[in-house]
Amino acid sequence: MFPTTDRPKKQPLDIVVRLALGVFVGAFALIWGGMYLTRPDRSIPPFSIGSQAGEVVAAHVPPWTTEQQIETLLNRFRRVGHQTHDFATMKIQPTTPEDKAGRYRRMTVYLFTSDGWTEPEMLNKFLAGDPEVRANFAKAVRGYYRLDDQEEEGRLGPMPGSGAETPPMRLLFKGRVTDPLPTDAEGEPGLSLSPL
């Protein structure tokens, strides 16, 4: 017969090893959870606020953004205006912070595909009335959202009177924020507009 050898019993993991494994797994769980909770909204195109001067906001979308995607973004501004009237979720600082009736009573958002037009210097020159900057600013605009208390308006394309070779701004919506939203105000739910 074969001699029997006593095999050593498996030792349980040391407390330090268990703690290290727990930290390792916990760190991955935290990273995954944080990434999930802060994932970008892919139902609208990515955008950033370049500058803001009081009630006027200049925002930037990537150059490959289509008109349909810009329309979707303008409809998101519209939905926020109707539902919460709080554009902080859209990365906009309060436009009427001293107004007791609301922090976003009046605002105008210009959308550009060139981030040069969203620089504070360009926005200030536009607001100061520099004729050359105003003409080029108007040509470069890709979309426009205006809110004046309870009235709102959204347009797509260069500003009227810009002399741009492309068709002038197309009116997407105009009315009161208390009007009911159309059911297709933001395209198909779950449709990803992100190029990534």
Z-matrix of the N, CA and C atoms (Angstrom, degrees):
N
C 1 1.438
C 2 1.520 1 109.08
N 3 1.326 2 113.11 1 158.91
C 4 1.465 3 119.05 2 -179.96
C 5 1.514 4 110.20 3 -82.18
N 6 1.296 5 114.33 4 142.72
C 7 1.463 6 115.11 5 176.75
C 8 1.514 7 109.53 6 -71.55
N 9 1.252 8 116.99 7 140.63
C 10 1.471 9 121.12 8 178.12
C 11 1.517 10 109.01 9 -90.05
N 12 1.284 11 112.27 10 133.37
C 13 1.474 12 117.08 11 176.24
C 14 1.507 13 107.36 12 -109.78
N 15 1.231 14 113.75 13 137.67
C 16 1.464 15 117.82 14 177.28
C 17 1.521 16 108.93 15 -78.68
N 18 1.315 17 114.32 16 115.77
C 19 1.462 18 118.03 17 176.57
C 20 1.517 19 108.23 18 -80.57
N 21 1.320 20 115.12 19 140.65
C 22 1.467 21 116.13 20 178.28
C 23 1.529 22 110.05 21 -68.44
N 24 1.294 23 115.60 22 142.60
C 25 1.462 24 120.62 23 178.21
C 26 1.529 25 109.09 24 -67.75
N 27 1.329 26 114.61 25 148.14
C 28 1.456 27 118.17 26 176.81
C 29 1.516 28 108.80 27 -66.52
N 30 1.305 29 113.44 28 129.94
C 31 1.464 30 118.60 29 178.62
C 32 1.528 31 108.69 30 -82.87
N 33 1.311 32 118.34 31 139.03
C 34 1.465 33 119.11 32 174.07
C 35 1.535 34 108.98 33 -66.24
N 36 1.328 35 114.96 34 154.99
C 37 1.459 36 119.31 35 -179.76
C 38 1.524 37 110.31 36 -61.57
N 39 1.289 38 113.32 37 141.72
C 40 1.453 39 119.95 38 177.89
C 41 1.525 40 109.19 39 -62.74
N 42 1.301 41 117.86 40 150.80
C 43 1.466 42 122.80 41 -178.67
C 44 1.530 43 111.41 42 -59.98
N 45 1.313 44 117.89 43 -34.99
C 46 1.473 45 121.17 44 179.52
C 47 1.527 46 110.21 45 -68.40
N 48 1.331 47 117.13 46 -40.12
C 49 1.462 48 121.03 47 178.66
C 50 1.528 49 109.68 48 -66.32
N 51 1.327 50 116.97 49 -42.70
C 52 1.467 51 120.05 50 177.61
C 53 1.519 52 111.51 51 -61.67
N 54 1.312 53 115.85 52 -42.06
C 55 1.464 54 120.50 53 178.65
C 56 1.531 55 110.33 54 -63.36
N 57 1.333 56 117.61 55 -43.23
C 58 1.467 57 121.19 56 179.44
C 59 1.523 58 110.70 57 -63.47
N 60 1.332 59 117.43 58 -42.94
C 61 1.463 60 120.01 59 177.76
C 62 1.534 61 111.56 60 -63.72
N 63 1.317 62 116.26 61 -39.64
C 64 1.466 63 120.51 62 177.48
C 65 1.517 64 111.90 63 -62.27
N 66 1.337 65 116.71 64 -43.13
C 67 1.469 66 120.88 65 178.36
C 68 1.525 67 109.81 66 -64.46
N 69 1.335 68 116.57 67 -42.27
C 70 1.464 69 121.44 68 -179.52
C 71 1.531 70 110.91 69 -60.99
N 72 1.315 71 117.32 70 -50.60
C 73 1.463 72 121.51 71 -179.63
C 74 1.530 73 110.22 72 -66.23
N 75 1.321 74 117.09 73 -41.77
C 76 1.463 75 120.87 74 179.10
C 77 1.523 76 112.36 75 -62.43
N 78 1.324 77 116.77 76 -38.95
C 79 1.467 78 120.36 77 179.28
C 80 1.527 79 110.28 78 -63.54
N 81 1.330 80 116.88 79 -43.48
C 82 1.465 81 118.90 80 178.04
C 83 1.521 82 110.98 81 -64.80
N 84 1.316 83 118.11 82 -38.28
C 85 1.462 84 120.95 83 178.31
C 86 1.522 85 110.61 84 -63.95
N 87 1.325 86 117.55 85 -42.06
C 88 1.466 87 120.97 86 177.76
C 89 1.526 88 111.62 87 -64.67
N 90 1.319 89 116.63 88 -43.39
C 91 1.466 90 120.13 89 179.32
C 92 1.525 91 110.06 90 -62.46
N 93 1.326 92 117.33 91 -47.31
C 94 1.452 93 120.56 92 179.85
C 95 1.528 94 110.42 93 -62.02
N 96 1.323 95 117.36 94 -45.35
C 97 1.464 96 120.74 95 179.57
C 98 1.520 97 111.95 96 -61.49
N 99 1.330 98 116.95 97 -42.88
C 100 1.459 99 120.49 98 178.34
C 101 1.512 100 112.20 99 -64.18
N 102 1.319 101 116.93 100 -40.42
C 103 1.465 102 120.28 101 178.48
C 104 1.527 103 110.57 102 -66.70
N 105 1.313 104 116.94 103 -37.55
C 106 1.461 105 120.39 104 179.70
C 107 1.529 106 110.83 105 -67.38
N 108 1.326 107 116.53 106 -43.91
C 109 1.459 108 120.39 107 -177.02
C 110 1.526 109 113.05 108 -72.63
N 111 1.332 110 118.00 109 -25.35
C 112 1.463 111 120.18 110 -178.57
C 113 1.522 112 112.43 111 -107.72
N 114 1.322 113 117.37 112 18.23
C 115 1.461 114 120.14 113 -179.55
C 116 1.528 115 109.40 114 -63.07
N 117 1.332 116 116.99 115 148.23
C 118 1.467 117 119.65 116 -178.63
C 119 1.520 118 111.80 117 -71.40
N 120 1.315 119 114.76 118 153.00
C 121 1.457 120 121.51 119 175.73
C 122 1.523 121 107.01 120 -77.30
N 123 1.303 122 117.73 121 108.80
C 124 1.461 123 120.90 122 -175.83
C 125 1.529 124 112.62 123 -91.01
N 126 1.331 125 117.62 124 5.09
C 127 1.457 126 119.08 125 177.25
C 128 1.525 127 110.95 126 -83.64
N 129 1.340 128 117.29 127 -12.55
C 130 1.462 129 121.57 128 174.99
C 131 1.528 130 108.32 129 -125.04
N 132 1.329 131 117.52 130 156.06
C 133 1.468 132 117.76 131 179.40
C 134 1.522 133 110.50 132 -68.45
N 135 1.324 134 117.52 133 154.27
C 136 1.471 135 118.88 134 176.58
C 137 1.522 136 109.44 135 -65.56
N 138 1.331 137 116.05 136 140.17
C 139 1.458 138 120.42 137 178.54
C 140 1.514 139 108.93 138 -147.46
N 141 1.326 140 115.65 139 159.80
C 142 1.463 141 120.36 140 175.69
C 143 1.516 142 108.80 141 -140.25
N 144 1.314 143 115.15 142 151.47
C 145 1.460 144 120.74 143 177.65
C 146 1.515 145 106.84 144 -87.81
N 147 1.324 146 116.60 145 118.22
C 148 1.463 147 120.81 146 -179.69
C 149 1.507 148 111.89 147 -81.61
N 150 1.330 149 116.38 148 -45.45
C 151 1.462 150 120.07 149 179.63
C 152 1.523 151 108.99 150 -158.80
N 153 1.315 152 113.43 151 161.87
C 154 1.454 153 120.67 152 179.36
C 155 1.513 154 107.97 153 -146.22
N 156 1.317 155 116.39 154 131.24
C 157 1.462 156 122.45 155 176.77
C 158 1.518 157 107.19 156 -127.25
N 159 1.304 158 116.26 157 95.84
C 160 1.459 159 120.82 158 -178.58
C 161 1.515 160 110.92 159 64.85
N 162 1.337 161 115.37 160 -115.22
C 163 1.461 162 121.24 161 -176.84
C 164 1.525 163 113.25 162 -90.27
N 165 1.333 164 117.56 163 -2.62
C 166 1.466 165 121.43 164 -176.76
C 167 1.525 166 109.60 165 -106.28
N 168 1.333 167 115.59 166 129.80
C 169 1.470 168 122.47 167 -176.32
C 170 1.525 169 108.71 168 -124.69
N 171 1.338 170 116.22 169 134.12
C 172 1.460 171 121.86 170 174.91
C 173 1.528 172 107.56 171 -111.90
N 174 1.331 173 116.29 172 118.94
C 175 1.463 174 121.48 173 -177.28
C 176 1.525 175 109.93 174 -116.86
N 177 1.330 176 115.09 175 154.21
C 178 1.454 177 122.25 176 -176.42
C 179 1.518 178 110.35 177 -120.57
N 180 1.335 179 115.56 178 133.17
C 181 1.459 180 121.81 179 170.81
C 182 1.523 181 107.10 180 -118.03
N 183 1.328 182 119.08 181 155.92
C 184 1.478 183 120.35 182 -179.31
C 185 1.528 184 111.56 183 -59.95
N 186 1.330 185 117.44 184 152.36
C 187 1.475 186 121.33 185 -178.53
C 188 1.526 187 114.24 186 -58.97
N 189 1.328 188 118.71 187 -27.68
C 190 1.464 189 121.02 188 -178.34
C 191 1.528 190 112.79 189 -83.04
N 192 1.323 191 118.32 190 3.05
C 193 1.460 192 121.48 191 -178.27
C 194 1.529 193 109.92 192 -66.47
N 195 1.321 194 116.26 193 128.55
C 196 1.466 195 121.07 194 -179.09
C 197 1.529 196 110.43 195 -83.93
N 198 1.337 197 115.12 196 167.33
C 199 1.464 198 119.54 197 177.36
C 200 1.521 199 110.85 198 -62.94
N 201 1.329 200 116.69 199 -36.50
C 202 1.461 201 119.81 200 178.88
C 203 1.525 202 110.64 201 -62.65
N 204 1.334 203 117.50 202 -40.12
C 205 1.461 204 120.97 203 179.10
C 206 1.526 205 110.85 204 -68.10
N 207 1.329 206 117.35 205 -39.50
C 208 1.466 207 120.20 206 177.32
C 209 1.524 208 109.67 207 -64.62
N 210 1.318 209 116.73 208 -39.64
C 211 1.464 210 120.64 209 176.66
C 212 1.530 211 110.46 210 -61.13
N 213 1.326 212 116.75 211 -40.30
C 214 1.468 213 121.04 212 177.75
C 215 1.525 214 110.45 213 -62.60
N 216 1.340 215 117.37 214 -41.62
C 217 1.458 216 120.86 215 178.77
C 218 1.523 217 110.85 216 -65.52
N 219 1.336 218 117.42 217 -42.21
C 220 1.465 219 120.21 218 178.03
C 221 1.530 220 110.58 219 -63.67
N 222 1.322 221 116.94 220 -37.15
C 223 1.465 222 119.65 221 176.59
C 224 1.529 223 111.58 222 -67.58
N 225 1.345 224 117.98 223 -29.34
C 226 1.474 225 119.97 224 174.73
C 227 1.530 226 109.91 225 -66.92
N 228 1.344 227 117.02 226 -42.94
C 229 1.468 228 119.44 227 175.03
C 230 1.527 229 109.65 228 -57.50
N 231 1.315 230 115.75 229 -42.35
C 232 1.456 231 120.58 230 179.09
C 233 1.522 232 111.03 231 -60.73
N 234 1.328 233 116.57 232 -46.13
C 235 1.470 234 120.23 233 -178.94
C 236 1.523 235 111.35 234 -62.25
N 237 1.343 236 116.88 235 -42.20
C 238 1.465 237 120.32 236 177.97
C 239 1.522 238 110.11 237 -62.61
N 240 1.342 239 116.69 238 -41.33
C 241 1.463 240 120.37 239 177.24
C 242 1.511 241 112.86 240 -60.41
N 243 1.313 242 116.41 241 -35.98
C 244 1.467 243 120.54 242 -179.90
C 245 1.518 244 112.15 243 -78.21
N 246 1.323 245 117.17 244 -40.54
C 247 1.458 246 119.56 245 -170.78
C 248 1.523 247 113.65 246 -87.19
N 249 1.314 248 117.85 247 -52.93
C 250 1.468 249 119.19 248 -173.25
C 251 1.519 250 113.96 249 -118.44
N 252 1.317 251 117.16 250 -22.84
C 253 1.469 252 121.88 251 -176.71
C 254 1.531 253 110.60 252 58.39
N 255 1.327 254 116.75 253 24.51
C 256 1.465 255 122.50 254 179.89
C 257 1.524 256 108.23 255 -122.77
N 258 1.327 257 116.04 256 101.33
C 259 1.462 258 121.10 257 -173.83
C 260 1.523 259 112.81 258 -89.39
N 261 1.313 260 117.71 259 12.26
C 262 1.465 261 120.07 260 174.68
C 263 1.515 262 110.21 261 -62.60
N 264 1.326 263 117.68 262 -32.81
C 265 1.462 264 121.00 263 177.37
C 266 1.520 265 111.34 264 -66.79
N 267 1.324 266 117.23 265 -18.13
C 268 1.467 267 122.43 266 178.21
C 269 1.528 268 110.78 267 -99.48
N 270 1.326 269 116.55 268 17.77
C 271 1.471 270 124.34 269 174.82
C 272 1.533 271 113.70 270 71.41
N 273 1.321 272 118.29 271 18.96
C 274 1.464 273 121.85 272 -178.07
C 275 1.522 274 109.46 273 -102.48
N 276 1.332 275 115.05 274 130.42
C 277 1.460 276 120.80 275 175.76
C 278 1.534 277 108.30 276 -69.97
N 279 1.325 278 119.05 277 155.18
C 280 1.471 279 120.32 278 178.91
C 281 1.533 280 111.43 279 -54.11
N 282 1.321 281 116.02 280 131.25
C 283 1.457 282 121.25 281 -178.23
C 284 1.522 283 112.24 282 -91.13
N 285 1.311 284 117.08 283 -24.08
C 286 1.468 285 121.58 284 175.38
C 287 1.528 286 107.97 285 -131.00
N 288 1.351 287 117.62 286 67.52
C 289 1.471 288 120.10 287 -172.41
C 290 1.527 289 114.07 288 -66.06
N 291 1.312 290 118.02 289 -26.74
C 292 1.471 291 120.78 290 -177.78
C 293 1.526 292 112.92 291 -88.34
N 294 1.308 293 117.65 292 -7.63
C 295 1.463 294 121.81 293 -177.03
C 296 1.526 295 109.24 294 -78.93
N 297 1.318 296 116.48 295 121.86
C 298 1.462 297 120.61 296 -178.35
C 299 1.526 298 112.77 297 -69.38
N 300 1.334 299 116.19 298 -21.32
C 301 1.470 300 119.78 299 -179.02
C 302 1.523 301 112.59 300 -79.19
N 303 1.330 302 118.16 301 -14.11
C 304 1.456 303 119.88 302 178.90
C 305 1.516 304 111.94 303 161.60
N 306 1.334 305 115.74 304 150.27
C 307 1.471 306 120.59 305 -177.51
C 308 1.520 307 112.41 306 -83.10
N 309 1.335 308 116.93 307 -9.98
C 310 1.466 309 120.97 308 -179.21
C 311 1.529 310 109.81 309 -133.39
N 312 1.316 311 117.74 310 54.61
C 313 1.473 312 120.97 311 -178.42
C 314 1.519 313 111.49 312 -74.42
N 315 1.321 314 116.93 313 -38.33
C 316 1.460 315 121.64 314 -179.29
C 317 1.524 316 108.79 315 -135.89
N 318 1.319 317 115.48 316 136.78
C 319 1.461 318 119.46 317 174.18
C 320 1.513 319 109.82 318 -166.22
N 321 1.323 320 114.13 319 155.16
C 322 1.457 321 122.10 320 176.14
C 323 1.518 322 106.95 321 -132.82
N 324 1.327 323 116.94 322 126.72
C 325 1.461 324 122.64 323 179.79
C 326 1.523 325 108.06 324 -115.00
N 327 1.330 326 115.84 325 124.48
C 328 1.459 327 122.26 326 174.05
C 329 1.524 328 107.98 327 -106.23
N 330 1.341 329 116.76 328 131.83
C 331 1.462 330 121.80 329 178.95
C 332 1.531 331 109.66 330 -106.63
N 333 1.338 332 115.19 331 134.33
C 334 1.464 333 122.13 332 -179.93
C 335 1.525 334 109.42 333 -129.85
N 336 1.345 335 116.00 334 154.61
C 337 1.458 336 119.99 335 171.49
C 338 1.524 337 110.68 336 -97.97
N 339 1.320 338 117.42 337 -12.04
C 340 1.466 339 121.81 338 176.30
C 341 1.520 340 107.98 339 -106.12
N 342 1.341 341 116.14 340 119.78
C 343 1.466 342 118.25 341 -176.07
C 344 1.519 343 113.02 342 -70.55
N 345 1.330 344 119.11 343 -12.50
C 346 1.462 345 121.25 344 176.78
C 347 1.521 346 112.35 345 -61.82
N 348 1.331 347 116.91 346 -32.37
C 349 1.466 348 120.57 347 179.93
C 350 1.520 349 112.54 348 -76.69
N 351 1.310 350 118.02 349 -12.85
C 352 1.463 351 120.03 350 -179.53
C 353 1.523 352 112.11 351 -95.49
N 354 1.329 353 117.62 352 2.20
C 355 1.464 354 121.09 353 177.92
C 356 1.525 355 109.74 354 -66.33
N 357 1.332 356 117.95 355 144.41
C 358 1.466 357 120.67 356 179.92
C 359 1.535 358 113.07 357 -56.01
N 360 1.319 359 117.29 358 -37.56
C 361 1.466 360 121.02 359 -179.52
C 362 1.536 361 110.74 360 -61.20
N 363 1.332 362 117.14 361 -44.33
C 364 1.468 363 120.92 362 -179.78
C 365 1.528 364 111.05 363 -67.23
N 366 1.316 365 116.70 364 -41.87
C 367 1.462 366 119.44 365 179.54
C 368 1.526 367 110.23 366 -63.66
N 369 1.317 368 117.46 367 -41.61
C 370 1.471 369 120.65 368 178.87
C 371 1.524 370 111.29 369 -64.69
N 372 1.344 371 118.56 370 -40.33
C 373 1.468 372 121.27 371 177.19
C 374 1.527 373 110.47 372 -64.42
N 375 1.332 374 116.80 373 -40.09
C 376 1.463 375 120.54 374 177.50
C 377 1.520 376 110.58 375 -61.60
N 378 1.325 377 116.69 376 -46.43
C 379 1.463 378 120.50 377 -179.12
C 380 1.516 379 112.42 378 -69.01
N 381 1.361 380 117.13 379 -28.70
C 382 1.465 381 121.08 380 178.54
C 383 1.523 382 111.29 381 -74.80
N 384 1.343 383 117.57 382 -15.55
C 385 1.460 384 120.75 383 176.28
C 386 1.513 385 114.70 384 95.59
N 387 1.325 386 118.67 385 17.39
C 388 1.465 387 121.52 386 177.02
C 389 1.534 388 107.65 387 -57.62
N 390 1.370 389 118.37 388 116.42
C 391 1.472 390 120.14 389 -172.78
C 392 1.527 391 114.22 390 -61.08
N 393 1.327 392 118.36 391 -40.70
C 394 1.465 393 120.91 392 -179.33
C 395 1.525 394 110.67 393 -66.77
N 396 1.341 395 116.26 394 -45.02
C 397 1.466 396 120.24 395 179.64
C 398 1.525 397 110.07 396 -65.49
N 399 1.331 398 117.91 397 -41.21
C 400 1.471 399 120.70 398 -179.59
C 401 1.528 400 111.44 399 -60.22
N 402 1.343 401 117.01 400 -42.51
C 403 1.469 402 120.21 401 -178.68
C 404 1.531 403 110.63 402 -66.04
N 405 1.313 404 117.19 403 -45.83
C 406 1.471 405 120.63 404 -179.37
C 407 1.525 406 111.92 405 -71.01
N 408 1.326 407 116.26 406 -35.57
C 409 1.462 408 121.88 407 176.69
C 410 1.525 409 109.09 408 -59.70
N 411 1.350 410 115.98 409 -46.41
C 412 1.469 411 121.55 410 -178.52
C 413 1.529 412 111.24 411 -62.53
N 414 1.346 413 117.36 412 -37.14
C 415 1.463 414 120.94 413 179.25
C 416 1.531 415 111.85 414 -70.50
N 417 1.330 416 116.36 415 -33.25
C 418 1.465 417 121.03 416 -174.85
C 419 1.526 418 113.79 417 -80.83
N 420 1.327 419 117.88 418 -17.62
C 421 1.470 420 121.03 419 -178.15
C 422 1.528 421 109.70 420 -62.20
N 423 1.349 422 116.24 421 133.68
C 424 1.468 423 121.32 422 177.00
C 425 1.534 424 112.02 423 -106.67
N 426 1.324 425 116.11 424 -20.91
C 427 1.453 426 120.18 425 179.77
C 428 1.516 427 109.93 426 -162.02
N 429 1.339 428 115.59 427 162.14
C 430 1.455 429 120.64 428 -171.61
C 431 1.518 430 108.68 429 -150.51
N 432 1.333 431 116.04 430 133.02
C 433 1.469 432 120.89 431 173.81
C 434 1.519 433 107.43 432 -131.52
N 435 1.324 434 116.80 433 127.82
C 436 1.465 435 121.70 434 179.29
C 437 1.517 436 109.27 435 -126.27
N 438 1.324 437 114.81 436 134.09
C 439 1.461 438 122.21 437 176.11
C 440 1.516 439 107.42 438 -125.77
N 441 1.325 440 116.31 439 125.39
C 442 1.465 441 121.48 440 177.76
C 443 1.523 442 107.49 441 -130.08
N 444 1.321 443 114.73 442 92.89
C 445 1.463 444 123.49 443 -176.18
C 446 1.528 445 109.64 444 59.87
N 447 1.319 446 119.18 445 -99.69
C 448 1.465 447 121.37 446 -178.24
C 449 1.526 448 112.69 447 -105.84
N 450 1.331 449 117.45 448 -2.11
C 451 1.465 450 121.85 449 179.31
C 452 1.524 451 109.39 450 -99.65
N 453 1.327 452 116.21 451 141.56
C 454 1.456 453 120.07 452 178.43
C 455 1.515 454 110.22 453 -139.64
N 456 1.341 455 113.95 454 159.36
C 457 1.456 456 119.92 455 -179.38
C 458 1.516 457 108.61 456 -152.55
N 459 1.312 458 116.64 457 141.24
C 460 1.456 459 121.90 458 176.33
C 461 1.515 460 110.10 459 -133.37
N 462 1.339 461 115.91 460 132.59
C 463 1.466 462 121.04 461 -178.89
C 464 1.520 463 109.81 462 -134.35
N 465 1.323 464 114.93 463 156.68
C 466 1.458 465 122.71 464 -178.37
C 467 1.522 466 108.78 465 -124.82
N 468 1.327 467 117.08 466 131.82
C 469 1.456 468 121.99 467 176.57
C 470 1.518 469 112.30 468 109.46
N 471 1.353 470 117.19 469 -178.49
C 472 1.472 471 120.91 470 179.71
C 473 1.526 472 111.04 471 -63.95
N 474 1.325 473 115.62 472 154.76
C 475 1.461 474 120.95 473 -177.99
C 476 1.528 475 110.72 474 -67.19
N 477 1.326 476 118.12 475 149.41
C 478 1.466 477 120.84 476 178.16
C 479 1.529 478 110.64 477 -59.55
N 480 1.337 479 115.72 478 143.72
C 481 1.456 480 120.45 479 177.97
C 482 1.512 481 113.26 480 77.41
N 483 1.346 482 118.17 481 12.07
C 484 1.458 483 120.23 482 -177.26
C 485 1.519 484 111.97 483 -82.15
N 486 1.323 485 116.96 484 -15.37
C 487 1.451 486 120.37 485 -178.26
C 488 1.516 487 112.53 486 74.00
N 489 1.319 488 117.85 487 11.12
C 490 1.464 489 121.51 488 -179.60
C 491 1.525 490 109.51 489 -66.74
N 492 1.315 491 116.83 490 149.78
C 493 1.461 492 121.71 491 -179.15
C 494 1.519 493 111.46 492 -74.98
N 495 1.320 494 116.53 493 -20.13
C 496 1.460 495 119.95 494 177.97
C 497 1.525 496 108.78 495 -78.02
N 498 1.337 497 117.81 496 161.04
C 499 1.466 498 119.55 497 178.63
C 500 1.527 499 111.23 498 -58.12
N 501 1.340 500 117.38 499 149.11
C 502 1.469 501 119.60 500 -179.61
C 503 1.522 502 111.54 501 -66.24
N 504 1.318 503 115.05 502 173.57
C 505 1.460 504 121.13 503 -178.00
C 506 1.518 505 112.13 504 -52.58
N 507 1.321 506 113.80 505 138.15
C 508 1.457 507 120.59 506 177.89
C 509 1.526 508 108.07 507 -103.55
N 510 1.305 509 116.41 508 126.80
C 511 1.461 510 121.64 509 179.33
C 512 1.525 511 109.37 510 -71.02
N 513 1.341 512 116.12 511 123.00
C 514 1.462 513 121.45 512 177.74
C 515 1.519 514 111.20 513 -94.25
N 516 1.319 515 115.38 514 -43.94
C 517 1.457 516 120.22 515 179.53
C 518 1.521 517 109.21 516 -158.22
N 519 1.290 518 115.46 517 153.38
C 520 1.466 519 122.11 518 176.13
C 521 1.517 520 106.64 519 -158.48
N 522 1.311 521 116.29 520 131.60
C 523 1.457 522 119.57 521 -179.99
C 524 1.520 523 111.36 522 164.72
N 525 1.309 524 114.53 523 -159.42
C 526 1.462 525 120.78 524 -179.30
C 527 1.530 526 109.69 525 -97.47
N 528 1.332 527 115.65 526 149.28
C 529 1.467 528 119.38 527 178.75
C 530 1.524 529 111.57 528 -71.03
N 531 1.311 530 117.23 529 -10.81
C 532 1.462 531 120.32 530 177.34
C 533 1.531 532 111.61 531 -88.24
N 534 1.350 533 117.27 532 -9.49
C 535 1.462 534 120.53 533 176.36
C 536 1.528 535 108.79 534 -67.43
N 537 1.334 536 117.96 535 148.65
C 538 1.475 537 118.46 536 178.15
C 539 1.532 538 110.80 537 -67.32
N 540 1.314 539 114.99 538 143.93
C 541 1.466 540 120.88 539 177.49
C 542 1.520 541 109.32 540 -78.00
N 543 1.335 542 117.96 541 140.83
C 544 1.465 543 118.48 542 173.12
C 545 1.528 544 110.18 543 -67.19
N 546 1.303 545 116.99 544 154.31
C 547 1.467 546 119.92 545 -176.55
C 548 1.517 547 112.35 546 -67.77
N 549 1.315 548 118.34 547 -26.33
C 550 1.468 549 120.96 548 -179.56
C 551 1.526 550 112.00 549 -99.78
N 552 1.329 551 117.78 550 30.06
C 553 1.463 552 121.35 551 -174.98
C 554 1.516 553 114.15 552 -66.07
N 555 1.320 554 117.82 553 -15.17
C 556 1.466 555 118.39 554 -179.17
C 557 1.507 556 112.82 555 -136.13
N 558 1.292 557 118.31 556 22.16
C 559 1.461 558 119.57 557 178.07
C 560 1.520 559 110.52 558 80.99
N 561 1.310 560 115.40 559 -169.33
C 562 1.456 561 121.33 560 -178.32
C 563 1.510 562 109.97 561 -72.85
N 564 1.346 563 118.99 562 133.80
C 565 1.447 564 119.63 563 177.15
C 566 1.519 565 110.12 564 -65.36
N 567 1.311 566 115.21 565 140.03
C 568 1.445 567 120.42 566 178.05
C 569 1.511 568 114.42 567 84.09
N 570 1.346 569 117.88 568 -4.40
C 571 1.453 570 120.50 569 178.75
C 572 1.508 571 110.01 570 -73.12
N 573 1.301 572 117.73 571 121.52
C 574 1.454 573 121.74 572 -178.35
C 575 1.515 574 109.78 573 -87.88
N 576 1.332 575 115.66 574 122.62
C 577 1.455 576 120.88 575 178.00
C 578 1.516 577 111.34 576 -99.72
N 579 1.302 578 117.51 577 -0.19
C 580 1.451 579 120.15 578 -177.74
C 581 1.517 580 110.70 579 -74.62
N 582 1.327 581 117.08 580 137.28
C 583 1.455 582 118.94 581 177.49
C 584 1.524 583 112.50 582 -74.96
N 585 1.316 584 117.68 583 -8.89
C 586 1.471 585 120.85 584 -177.18
C 587 1.510 586 111.72 585 -89.08
